[in-house]
Amino acid sequence: MRLFLLLSLSATCALAQVSKTTVTLAFPNCSGSTPASYDVDVYRPSGAGPFGLVGIGHGFQNSKDNHEVFARALAAKGVVVVVPQFPLLLALQCGYSDHSRNADILWAAMEQERGVSTIDPARVGLAGHSAGGLSAFLAASRHAVDALLLFDAVDNNGLGAAATSNVTPPTLFLAAESSPCNSSNNSLPWFDDLTGLKGKLKVVGATHCEPQDPLSSTCTAACGGSTQQARQALFRTYGLAFFDRFLNGVTMPCLEATAQTDAAAGVVADVDLQFGGCGAMPDAGSVEDAGSAFDGGAGAEDAGSASDAGAVSDAGAEDAGSASDAGAGFDGGPGADDAGAQPDTDAGATQFDSGSLADGGTDPC
């Protein structure tokens, strides 16, 4: 099994070099006339393509920078990743709590990249955290995509619930523990109403902010709770494994087997994966074979990798909703707490480990 994982990783080493650029997206302002400008971070793998394409939506009043580690790791697998900065209340930008408009901004950023990079139209996905998960969900209800990943997504005024009949791609919900900051996992009904391939699981003990890496100081100040790098790694590794499966056709290690192992270890719970089997699966009883993000210790850098397998959740949820939902300002409404300090924009070079689950080690690339 170790040899298989090392061979799989070595096959991706040619794509391990990732460049990051920031481009500008011109998008109609709230009145639909004078264009507004938004920064978009673009993570590109080396090579000429064609590449997969994934757009990521950040949480309410947070930053595109809070998904750099995941974006770099995904790009290293041969996927162009775009992360637009949504309008911010403190910047006095129009549409700062318009999640439907953010869905259109997210898609426009992806469409702009299609004109720059060679994109495989059969390998397009969406992802989002918190209110950005709602925007990604809405975008998936309007456009054909091949995979949808939700990091503790949150509904707002039933926008997501009303869109479920139009969301058809394989969808994975990675949830944190129920809390005011995710409006008590209020996106759970989305999962129940989806008719396509779907899966969910909860990262045990996780806070609403932990799908971010690096963390937003705005989020942690509002939502509190202790942060563990190992739990951040679980969100990352399950997310990478999901996109590997549905965009890159990589099925091993298998999500189902890994979740079984992690559930037995008590690091994930409420597992309900309905994607279908992966064919021959590694021994789910062996941490060395199927793996857990906790294999290599508590460090997030050591635990992360799509082959890792990590963990995931029920029904995600950060309320993109009214300020009354969470007083903390992460429900997507313009509450007083939302107007707090600007999010942490630590966009410095970040390292992440894409080592194998079996080894729990560092990236052989």
Secondary structure, 3 states (H helix, E strand, C coil): CHHHHHHHHHHCHHHCCEEEEEEEEEEECCCCCCEEEEEEEEEEECCCCCEEEEEEECCCCCCHHHHHHHHHHHHCCCEEEEEECCCCCCCCCCCCCCHHHHHHHHHHHHHHHHCCCCEEEEEEEEEEECHHHHHHHHHHHHCCCCEEEEECCCCCCCHHHHHHHHCCCCEEEEECCCCHHHCCCCCHHHHHHCCCCEEEEEECCCCCCCCCCCCCHHHHHHHCCCCCHHHHHHHHHHHHHHHHHHHCCCCCCCHHHHHHHHHHCCCEEEEEEECCCCCCCCCCCCHHHHCCCCCCCCCHHHHCCCCCCCCCCCCCCCCCCCHHHHCCCCCCCCCHHHHCCCCCCCCCCCCCCCCCCCCCCCCCC
